[in-house]
Amino acid sequence: VNLHNKTALVLGGGGSARAVVAGCSALGCGRILVAGRHPQRLKQFLADVQCLADHLEGVPWSGLSAVLPSVQLVVNTTPVGMSPAIEACPLNPGQLECLGPHTWVYDIIYTPRPTTLLRQARARGCATIDGLVMLVGQGAAALRLWSGRHDVDEAAMLMAANAALAPPESPICASV
């Protein structure tokens, strides 16, 4: 995904959101919006990360419908959609309606696969990415750091992770 001069929307304001803001800035996003449910926490988050990005703006959760049509990337960094509430979605139906086929939706949650957010985004024609890519990237970075090896095969790691998280095949029962 080419993010140069594009607009990204980060849902949430925790540690993962900080990393996503830094990553979006490093990839050249022209505008980074951060949405939070709690105005005071959002204000503090923006103050904490302002050094990471030049074009950073806060958006109240109630204002998401107004900005969603203009963003090219939405990244969910909230826990909404994780176990045990796997049917939950961080965006309500009206907000989901604002997503267009030009929008990439990235949910850092890697299980369940896909999350409700990603299922809904796909139904709207959006391209989607789940959190397994991030998990594998973190694992590869750790291997490089700890082992000193730079030939870590992330593609093979992703294939293995996908296989490990795939639904089990039906057991074959044989009568004796």
Z-matrix of the N, CA and C atoms (Angstrom, degrees):
N
C 1 1.455
C 2 1.529 1 107.87
N 3 1.299 2 116.64 1 124.26
C 4 1.461 3 121.30 2 176.32
C 5 1.525 4 108.06 3 -86.95
N 6 1.318 5 117.32 4 112.34
C 7 1.461 6 121.38 5 -177.70
C 8 1.522 7 113.26 6 -100.97
N 9 1.322 8 117.56 7 5.10
C 10 1.465 9 120.31 8 -177.95
C 11 1.535 10 110.26 9 -58.99
N 12 1.326 11 114.92 10 122.35
C 13 1.474 12 123.70 11 -179.64
C 14 1.523 13 114.02 12 61.36
N 15 1.317 14 117.63 13 19.30
C 16 1.457 15 121.63 14 177.51
C 17 1.530 16 109.27 15 -94.59
N 18 1.333 17 115.54 16 169.68
C 19 1.459 18 121.60 17 178.43
C 20 1.520 19 109.40 18 -106.65
N 21 1.326 20 115.53 19 127.85
C 22 1.463 21 121.98 20 177.11
C 23 1.519 22 108.77 21 -113.47
N 24 1.318 23 116.02 22 145.12
C 25 1.456 24 122.77 23 175.71
C 26 1.517 25 107.93 24 -120.00
N 27 1.321 26 116.51 25 121.60
C 28 1.458 27 122.78 26 179.39
C 29 1.522 28 107.56 27 -104.50
N 30 1.329 29 116.68 28 122.70
C 31 1.455 30 121.73 29 177.07
C 32 1.518 31 108.44 30 -93.67
N 33 1.326 32 117.18 31 115.89
C 34 1.455 33 121.50 32 178.69
C 35 1.509 34 112.28 33 113.71
N 36 1.330 35 114.68 34 166.24
C 37 1.455 36 119.49 35 -176.34
C 38 1.516 37 113.69 36 -142.87
N 39 1.309 38 117.72 37 39.08
C 40 1.461 39 121.12 38 177.97
C 41 1.518 40 111.80 39 -104.11
N 42 1.314 41 115.73 40 -160.33
C 43 1.459 42 121.44 41 -178.28
C 44 1.516 43 113.51 42 -61.53
N 45 1.320 44 117.01 43 -39.57
C 46 1.466 45 119.72 44 178.21
C 47 1.519 46 110.85 45 -65.55
N 48 1.317 47 116.63 46 -37.57
C 49 1.469 48 120.16 47 178.74
C 50 1.526 49 110.56 48 -63.22
N 51 1.329 50 116.92 49 -37.24
C 52 1.472 51 119.97 50 177.17
C 53 1.528 52 110.27 51 -59.61
N 54 1.319 53 115.71 52 -46.12
C 55 1.466 54 120.19 53 -179.98
C 56 1.526 55 110.89 54 -63.96
N 57 1.316 56 117.65 55 -39.42
C 58 1.463 57 121.12 56 179.77
C 59 1.526 58 110.52 57 -66.94
N 60 1.333 59 117.53 58 -41.65
C 61 1.469 60 120.67 59 176.88
C 62 1.526 61 109.72 60 -59.26
N 63 1.335 62 116.70 61 -46.62
C 64 1.471 63 120.30 62 179.34
C 65 1.526 64 110.66 63 -61.67
N 66 1.325 65 117.20 64 -42.73
C 67 1.457 66 121.22 65 179.80
C 68 1.519 67 112.30 66 -64.93
N 69 1.319 68 117.07 67 -44.09
C 70 1.470 69 120.48 68 178.67
C 71 1.523 70 110.82 69 -62.43
N 72 1.315 71 116.28 70 -39.52
C 73 1.466 72 120.18 71 177.93
C 74 1.525 73 110.33 72 -64.58
N 75 1.333 74 116.64 73 -45.52
C 76 1.467 75 121.05 74 -179.76
C 77 1.529 76 111.64 75 -62.88
N 78 1.331 77 117.05 76 -29.85
C 79 1.460 78 121.41 77 179.79
C 80 1.529 79 112.77 78 -87.00
N 81 1.325 80 116.62 79 3.68
C 82 1.460 81 120.76 80 172.40
C 83 1.510 82 117.29 81 88.43
N 84 1.332 83 117.92 82 19.15
C 85 1.464 84 118.75 83 176.89
C 86 1.525 85 109.52 84 -55.54
N 87 1.308 86 115.76 85 134.93
C 88 1.452 87 120.04 86 179.30
C 89 1.514 88 112.58 87 -78.90
N 90 1.332 89 115.89 88 -23.88
C 91 1.462 90 120.95 89 -177.95
C 92 1.522 91 107.64 90 -150.86
N 93 1.324 92 115.86 91 130.90
C 94 1.462 93 120.98 92 178.37
C 95 1.518 94 107.68 93 -122.62
N 96 1.320 95 115.63 94 118.80
C 97 1.455 96 122.29 95 178.01
C 98 1.520 97 107.98 96 -103.39
N 99 1.317 98 116.50 97 139.38
C 100 1.463 99 121.25 98 177.06
C 101 1.521 100 107.37 99 -122.92
N 102 1.331 101 116.18 100 124.82
C 103 1.459 102 121.29 101 179.83
C 104 1.515 103 109.92 102 -106.21
N 105 1.319 104 114.92 103 134.84
C 106 1.456 105 120.84 104 177.69
C 107 1.514 106 110.63 105 -137.76
N 108 1.316 107 115.55 106 150.56
C 109 1.468 108 120.72 107 -179.42
C 110 1.528 109 112.34 108 -81.63
N 111 1.322 110 117.00 109 -22.74
C 112 1.464 111 121.47 110 -175.89
C 113 1.525 112 109.33 111 -114.89
N 114 1.342 113 117.87 112 108.87
C 115 1.470 114 121.42 113 -173.78
C 116 1.530 115 114.56 114 -53.14
N 117 1.310 116 118.04 115 -42.10
C 118 1.468 117 119.64 116 -177.71
C 119 1.530 118 111.33 117 -68.27
N 120 1.326 119 116.75 118 -41.36
C 121 1.473 120 120.29 119 177.79
C 122 1.526 121 111.06 120 -66.00
N 123 1.330 122 116.49 121 -37.98
C 124 1.463 123 120.83 122 178.05
C 125 1.523 124 110.04 123 -63.46
N 126 1.322 125 116.40 124 -44.08
C 127 1.466 126 120.91 125 178.94
C 128 1.527 127 110.51 126 -59.67
N 129 1.333 128 117.01 127 -44.02
C 130 1.465 129 121.15 128 179.41
C 131 1.528 130 111.01 129 -66.24
N 132 1.320 131 116.73 130 -41.56
C 133 1.464 132 120.78 131 178.37
C 134 1.524 133 110.17 132 -59.08
N 135 1.320 134 116.84 133 -47.73
C 136 1.467 135 120.77 134 -179.49
C 137 1.520 136 111.43 135 -61.10
N 138 1.332 137 116.67 136 -39.52
C 139 1.469 138 120.21 137 177.47
C 140 1.526 139 110.37 138 -63.87
N 141 1.326 140 116.51 139 -38.62
C 142 1.467 141 121.14 140 -178.42
C 143 1.526 142 113.08 141 -69.74
N 144 1.331 143 117.52 142 -32.07
C 145 1.471 144 120.13 143 -174.34
C 146 1.529 145 113.96 144 -107.26
N 147 1.316 146 117.56 145 4.73
C 148 1.474 147 119.28 146 -176.71
C 149 1.521 148 112.58 147 -58.85
N 150 1.332 149 117.46 148 -26.52
C 151 1.463 150 120.57 149 179.14
C 152 1.532 151 112.18 150 -74.33
N 153 1.324 152 117.97 151 -12.14
C 154 1.465 153 121.84 152 -177.29
C 155 1.523 154 113.92 153 -88.60
N 156 1.327 155 116.99 154 -19.98
C 157 1.468 156 119.97 155 -174.85
C 158 1.520 157 110.51 156 -149.70
N 159 1.321 158 115.34 157 142.03
C 160 1.460 159 120.54 158 -179.34
C 161 1.525 160 113.46 159 -78.89
N 162 1.296 161 117.72 160 -40.68
C 163 1.462 162 122.21 161 -173.49
C 164 1.526 163 110.05 162 -110.90
N 165 1.315 164 115.21 163 72.68
C 166 1.455 165 122.91 164 -174.04
C 167 1.525 166 109.22 165 -113.09
N 168 1.337 167 115.86 166 132.21
C 169 1.460 168 120.56 167 -179.77
C 170 1.522 169 109.75 168 -138.51
N 171 1.313 170 116.01 169 145.81
C 172 1.451 171 121.44 170 174.40
C 173 1.516 172 110.67 171 -93.08
N 174 1.325 173 115.41 172 146.38
C 175 1.461 174 121.80 173 178.57
C 176 1.522 175 107.54 174 -132.32
N 177 1.335 176 117.65 175 124.95
C 178 1.464 177 117.45 176 174.35
C 179 1.528 178 109.35 177 -67.47
N 180 1.323 179 116.48 178 148.56
C 181 1.462 180 120.06 179 -177.99
C 182 1.523 181 110.56 180 -55.06
N 183 1.316 182 116.41 181 -35.63
C 184 1.469 183 120.58 182 179.92
C 185 1.528 184 112.31 183 -66.74
N 186 1.322 185 118.27 184 -15.14
C 187 1.457 186 121.93 185 -179.73
C 188 1.518 187 114.28 186 -98.61
N 189 1.319 188 117.68 187 7.42
C 190 1.469 189 120.37 188 -176.48
C 191 1.527 190 113.61 189 -61.92
N 192 1.313 191 117.35 190 -40.63
C 193 1.469 192 119.45 191 -178.12
C 194 1.520 193 111.95 192 -59.98
N 195 1.317 194 117.25 193 -29.87
C 196 1.466 195 120.72 194 -179.80
C 197 1.527 196 112.29 195 -73.45
N 198 1.335 197 117.88 196 -31.11
C 199 1.471 198 120.04 197 -175.88
C 200 1.526 199 113.75 198 -98.94
N 201 1.321 200 118.04 199 -24.28
C 202 1.467 201 120.61 200 -175.50
C 203 1.531 202 114.31 201 -55.65
N 204 1.332 203 120.53 202 -39.24
C 205 1.471 204 118.42 203 -179.63
C 206 1.531 205 114.33 204 -63.30
N 207 1.328 206 117.51 205 -19.78
C 208 1.471 207 119.97 206 -176.04
C 209 1.526 208 114.08 207 -101.03
N 210 1.335 209 117.78 208 2.94
C 211 1.464 210 119.01 209 -178.39
C 212 1.528 211 110.63 210 -99.24
N 213 1.331 212 114.87 211 148.82
C 214 1.462 213 120.30 212 178.12
C 215 1.530 214 111.98 213 -101.83
N 216 1.342 215 116.45 214 -17.05
C 217 1.464 216 121.34 215 -179.66
C 218 1.517 217 109.23 216 -140.48
N 219 1.333 218 116.18 217 129.93
C 220 1.461 219 122.77 218 172.87
C 221 1.518 220 106.27 219 -118.15
N 222 1.336 221 116.89 220 127.50
C 223 1.463 222 121.10 221 178.55
C 224 1.524 223 108.69 222 -121.10
N 225 1.327 224 116.43 223 118.43
C 226 1.461 225 120.64 224 176.14
C 227 1.519 226 109.21 225 -88.12
N 228 1.336 227 116.23 226 116.82
C 229 1.465 228 120.83 227 175.52
C 230 1.523 229 110.84 228 -112.29
N 231 1.335 230 116.97 229 8.70
C 232 1.459 231 120.59 230 178.58
C 233 1.529 232 109.12 231 -84.34
N 234 1.327 233 117.77 232 164.35
C 235 1.467 234 119.56 233 175.89
C 236 1.529 235 113.20 234 -82.80
N 237 1.325 236 117.67 235 2.23
C 238 1.463 237 120.81 236 -176.77
C 239 1.530 238 109.64 237 -66.00
N 240 1.327 239 115.02 238 119.35
C 241 1.460 240 121.91 239 -177.99
C 242 1.515 241 113.05 240 112.84
N 243 1.343 242 115.77 241 -7.99
C 244 1.471 243 120.05 242 177.29
C 245 1.522 244 109.64 243 -83.77
N 246 1.319 245 115.90 244 165.77
C 247 1.450 246 122.43 245 175.83
C 248 1.529 247 108.94 246 -60.38
N 249 1.288 248 119.99 247 138.98
C 250 1.458 249 127.66 248 9.31
C 251 1.531 250 113.78 249 -91.20
N 252 1.325 251 118.99 250 -7.77
C 253 1.470 252 122.15 251 -175.85
C 254 1.527 253 110.57 252 -95.31
N 255 1.345 254 116.33 253 59.87
C 256 1.465 255 120.21 254 -171.94
C 257 1.526 256 113.83 255 -70.67
N 258 1.313 257 118.36 256 -14.17
C 259 1.470 258 120.15 257 177.71
C 260 1.524 259 111.94 258 -88.86
N 261 1.321 260 117.87 259 -6.84
C 262 1.467 261 121.22 260 -179.31
C 263 1.526 262 110.29 261 -71.38
N 264 1.326 263 114.92 262 154.13
C 265 1.461 264 121.21 263 -179.76
C 266 1.530 265 107.86 264 -137.10
N 267 1.336 266 118.51 265 134.59
C 268 1.465 267 119.55 266 -178.93
C 269 1.530 268 113.65 267 -68.81
N 270 1.328 269 117.59 268 -20.56
C 271 1.463 270 121.26 269 177.84
C 272 1.525 271 109.32 270 -107.77
N 273 1.328 272 116.10 271 137.85
C 274 1.459 273 119.58 272 178.02
C 275 1.535 274 109.55 273 -81.46
N 276 1.335 275 118.29 274 169.35
C 277 1.466 276 120.16 275 -176.98
C 278 1.531 277 114.01 276 -54.81
N 279 1.317 278 117.88 277 -39.66
C 280 1.462 279 120.31 278 178.59
C 281 1.518 280 112.36 279 -64.82
N 282 1.322 281 116.53 280 -38.95
C 283 1.468 282 120.61 281 177.60
C 284 1.525 283 110.63 282 -68.69
N 285 1.324 284 116.81 283 -40.44
C 286 1.467 285 120.31 284 177.82
C 287 1.526 286 111.18 285 -60.99
N 288 1.323 287 117.08 286 -34.43
C 289 1.468 288 121.34 287 178.53
C 290 1.523 289 111.78 288 -62.32
N 291 1.326 290 117.45 289 -22.41
C 292 1.468 291 121.73 290 -178.56
C 293 1.525 292 112.62 291 -80.25
N 294 1.329 293 117.48 292 -10.96
C 295 1.462 294 120.69 293 178.76
C 296 1.519 295 109.72 294 -77.57
N 297 1.317 296 116.17 295 137.65
C 298 1.456 297 120.15 296 177.89
C 299 1.513 298 111.12 297 -116.17
N 300 1.319 299 117.24 298 172.37
C 301 1.465 300 120.81 299 -178.66
C 302 1.525 301 113.46 300 -65.86
N 303 1.316 302 117.46 301 -11.79
C 304 1.469 303 121.53 302 177.73
C 305 1.532 304 111.88 303 -83.14
N 306 1.337 305 116.83 304 -5.20
C 307 1.462 306 121.48 305 -173.38
C 308 1.525 307 111.57 306 -95.53
N 309 1.333 308 115.67 307 132.80
C 310 1.458 309 121.92 308 169.61
C 311 1.521 310 106.76 309 -93.18
N 312 1.329 311 117.48 310 136.30
C 313 1.463 312 121.94 311 178.04
C 314 1.523 313 107.71 312 -121.87
N 315 1.323 314 114.72 313 123.27
C 316 1.465 315 122.33 314 -176.54
C 317 1.520 316 107.32 315 -120.37
N 318 1.309 317 117.12 316 119.38
C 319 1.461 318 122.14 317 176.96
C 320 1.518 319 106.97 318 -110.10
N 321 1.329 320 117.65 319 119.38
C 322 1.464 321 119.33 320 -176.19
C 323 1.524 322 112.60 321 -72.48
N 324 1.323 323 116.96 322 -7.74
C 325 1.463 324 120.71 323 175.25
C 326 1.532 325 107.94 324 -70.49
N 327 1.327 326 117.24 325 132.03
C 328 1.464 327 118.94 326 -178.67
C 329 1.516 328 113.99 327 -108.22
N 330 1.290 329 118.09 328 -5.09
C 331 1.451 330 120.46 329 171.02
C 332 1.524 331 107.67 330 -152.42
N 333 1.316 332 119.23 331 129.85
C 334 1.460 333 128.64 332 12.04
C 335 1.528 334 111.82 333 -75.14
N 336 1.304 335 114.48 334 160.16
C 337 1.466 336 121.46 335 179.48
C 338 1.512 337 108.96 336 -121.00
N 339 1.292 338 118.95 337 121.14
C 340 1.457 339 126.54 338 -11.60
C 341 1.520 340 110.63 339 -81.66
N 342 1.302 341 115.99 340 162.41
C 343 1.465 342 120.44 341 174.88
C 344 1.529 343 108.91 342 -73.18
N 345 1.311 344 115.50 343 165.32
C 346 1.464 345 119.94 344 176.67
C 347 1.523 346 110.48 345 -58.45
N 348 1.339 347 117.44 346 -41.22
C 349 1.464 348 120.51 347 178.14
C 350 1.525 349 110.79 348 -57.23
N 351 1.318 350 117.33 349 -47.06
C 352 1.466 351 119.96 350 -178.20
C 353 1.528 352 111.84 351 -68.04
N 354 1.327 353 117.76 352 -37.87
C 355 1.473 354 119.94 353 176.58
C 356 1.529 355 110.46 354 -61.34
N 357 1.334 356 115.50 355 -45.05
C 358 1.464 357 119.93 356 -179.21
C 359 1.532 358 111.12 357 -66.26
N 360 1.327 359 116.74 358 -39.88
C 361 1.470 360 120.58 359 179.56
C 362 1.529 361 110.59 360 -65.06
N 363 1.332 362 117.02 361 -42.00
C 364 1.474 363 120.30 362 177.78
C 365 1.526 364 110.75 363 -60.97
N 366 1.328 365 115.85 364 -39.15
C 367 1.462 366 120.13 365 179.09
C 368 1.528 367 111.05 366 -62.73
N 369 1.313 368 117.50 367 -24.77
C 370 1.471 369 122.56 368 178.29
C 371 1.528 370 111.35 369 -90.49
N 372 1.336 371 117.48 370 0.93
C 373 1.458 372 121.06 371 178.36
C 374 1.514 373 114.61 372 90.02
N 375 1.320 374 117.03 373 9.88
C 376 1.469 375 120.81 374 -179.86
C 377 1.526 376 110.87 375 -79.60
N 378 1.311 377 115.66 376 150.06
C 379 1.463 378 121.25 377 169.35
C 380 1.526 379 106.56 378 -79.42
N 381 1.326 380 117.48 379 143.27
C 382 1.465 381 120.56 380 -175.96
C 383 1.523 382 111.81 381 -131.81
N 384 1.325 383 114.19 382 153.69
C 385 1.466 384 122.42 383 176.32
C 386 1.524 385 106.54 384 -138.83
N 387 1.339 386 116.82 385 135.42
C 388 1.463 387 118.11 386 177.09
C 389 1.524 388 110.73 387 -101.27
N 390 1.313 389 115.75 388 174.53
C 391 1.456 390 122.11 389 -173.29
C 392 1.511 391 115.74 390 -71.18
N 393 1.331 392 117.95 391 -7.29
C 394 1.456 393 119.48 392 179.97
C 395 1.525 394 111.26 393 -62.78
N 396 1.327 395 116.71 394 -34.34
C 397 1.467 396 120.60 395 178.31
C 398 1.531 397 110.05 396 -60.86
N 399 1.342 398 116.55 397 -42.85
C 400 1.460 399 120.64 398 178.70
C 401 1.536 400 110.80 399 -66.65
N 402 1.323 401 116.41 400 -43.44
C 403 1.463 402 120.36 401 -179.89
C 404 1.527 403 110.97 402 -59.67
N 405 1.322 404 116.73 403 -44.99
C 406 1.465 405 120.96 404 178.98
C 407 1.528 406 110.15 405 -64.79
N 408 1.324 407 117.18 406 -41.52
C 409 1.468 408 120.65 407 177.97
C 410 1.517 409 112.07 408 -60.76
N 411 1.331 410 116.17 409 -40.36
C 412 1.465 411 119.95 410 177.45
C 413 1.525 412 110.76 411 -65.68
N 414 1.326 413 116.18 412 -41.63
C 415 1.459 414 119.87 413 178.50
C 416 1.519 415 111.96 414 -63.64
N 417 1.325 416 116.35 415 -41.43
C 418 1.469 417 120.67 416 179.03
C 419 1.530 418 110.60 417 -64.98
N 420 1.326 419 116.53 418 -41.53
C 421 1.469 420 120.00 419 178.60
C 422 1.527 421 110.36 420 -63.11
N 423 1.328 422 116.59 421 -40.01
C 424 1.462 423 120.24 422 178.23
C 425 1.530 424 110.98 423 -64.39
N 426 1.328 425 117.22 424 -42.53
C 427 1.470 426 120.30 425 177.81
C 428 1.525 427 111.39 426 -60.69
N 429 1.323 428 116.37 427 -42.99
C 430 1.471 429 119.72 428 178.43
C 431 1.523 430 110.63 429 -61.89
N 432 1.320 431 115.92 430 -44.99
C 433 1.460 432 121.04 431 -177.95
C 434 1.527 433 111.44 432 -65.02
N 435 1.316 434 116.82 433 -48.30
C 436 1.460 435 120.60 434 -174.19
C 437 1.521 436 113.29 435 -77.02
N 438 1.333 437 116.65 436 -33.95
C 439 1.464 438 118.87 437 -175.18
C 440 1.524 439 113.29 438 -98.77
N 441 1.335 440 116.70 439 -17.78
C 442 1.457 441 120.06 440 -176.15
C 443 1.519 442 112.77 441 77.66
N 444 1.326 443 116.96 442 1.19
C 445 1.468 444 121.04 443 179.39
C 446 1.521 445 109.38 444 -83.21
N 447 1.314 446 115.23 445 141.93
C 448 1.460 447 119.57 446 178.62
C 449 1.518 448 112.03 447 -114.25
N 450 1.334 449 116.68 448 4.64
C 451 1.462 450 121.08 449 -179.00
C 452 1.530 451 111.79 450 -101.65
N 453 1.315 452 116.99 451 32.65
C 454 1.460 453 121.45 452 -179.73
C 455 1.534 454 108.50 453 -68.41
N 456 1.309 455 116.30 454 125.79
C 457 1.466 456 122.34 455 -175.87
C 458 1.533 457 109.91 456 -90.13
N 459 1.332 458 116.00 457 90.80
C 460 1.465 459 120.36 458 -178.17
C 461 1.522 460 112.13 459 -64.64
N 462 1.327 461 117.60 460 -33.87
C 463 1.469 462 120.29 461 179.05
C 464 1.528 463 110.18 462 -62.61
N 465 1.327 464 116.93 463 -43.19
C 466 1.466 465 120.67 464 178.45
C 467 1.527 466 110.48 465 -66.44
N 468 1.327 467 116.23 466 -38.80
C 469 1.465 468 119.90 467 177.97
C 470 1.528 469 110.55 468 -62.74
N 471 1.332 470 116.81 469 -42.06
C 472 1.461 471 120.77 470 179.96
C 473 1.528 472 110.65 471 -65.67
N 474 1.329 473 117.09 472 -40.55
C 475 1.468 474 120.15 473 177.23
C 476 1.528 475 110.45 474 -61.58
N 477 1.327 476 116.83 475 -43.00
C 478 1.464 477 120.75 476 179.96
C 479 1.529 478 110.91 477 -65.54
N 480 1.320 479 116.86 478 -41.58
C 481 1.465 480 120.49 479 179.17
C 482 1.527 481 110.68 480 -65.04
N 483 1.332 482 116.55 481 -42.37
C 484 1.466 483 120.14 482 177.07
C 485 1.520 484 110.79 483 -60.36
N 486 1.325 485 116.71 484 -42.97
C 487 1.469 486 120.75 485 179.42
C 488 1.525 487 110.90 486 -64.79
N 489 1.327 488 116.36 487 -40.31
C 490 1.462 489 120.24 488 -178.62
C 491 1.526 490 111.93 489 -66.95
N 492 1.324 491 117.18 490 -31.71
C 493 1.460 492 120.64 491 -177.99
C 494 1.524 493 113.57 492 -95.84
N 495 1.337 494 117.03 493 -0.70
C 496 1.465 495 120.38 494 179.19
C 497 1.523 496 109.10 495 -67.87
N 498 1.335 497 116.26 496 148.62
C 499 1.462 498 117.85 497 177.63
C 500 1.525 499 110.02 498 -61.87
N 501 1.311 500 116.40 499 142.37
C 502 1.469 501 118.61 500 -179.44
C 503 1.527 502 110.65 501 -65.53
N 504 1.324 503 114.54 502 146.38
C 505 1.462 504 119.36 503 176.59
C 506 1.519 505 108.50 504 -73.55
N 507 1.312 506 115.54 505 154.85
C 508 1.455 507 119.68 506 178.72
C 509 1.521 508 109.40 507 -63.71
N 510 1.322 509 116.56 508 133.91
C 511 1.467 510 117.99 509 178.81
C 512 1.529 511 110.52 510 -67.96
N 513 1.301 512 115.02 511 145.97
C 514 1.464 513 120.65 512 177.99
C 515 1.521 514 106.92 513 -92.94
N 516 1.285 515 115.22 514 121.76
C 517 1.464 516 119.68 515 -179.09
C 518 1.528 517 109.17 516 -101.37
N 519 1.275 518 115.55 517 128.62
C 520 1.470 519 120.30 518 177.96
C 521 1.516 520 107.99 519 -115.61
N 522 1.294 521 115.11 520 135.65
C 523 1.458 522 117.41 521 177.16
C 524 1.520 523 108.91 522 -86.33
N 525 1.296 524 115.90 523 146.76
C 526 1.458 525 121.54 524 -177.16
C 527 1.499 526 110.49 525 -96.15
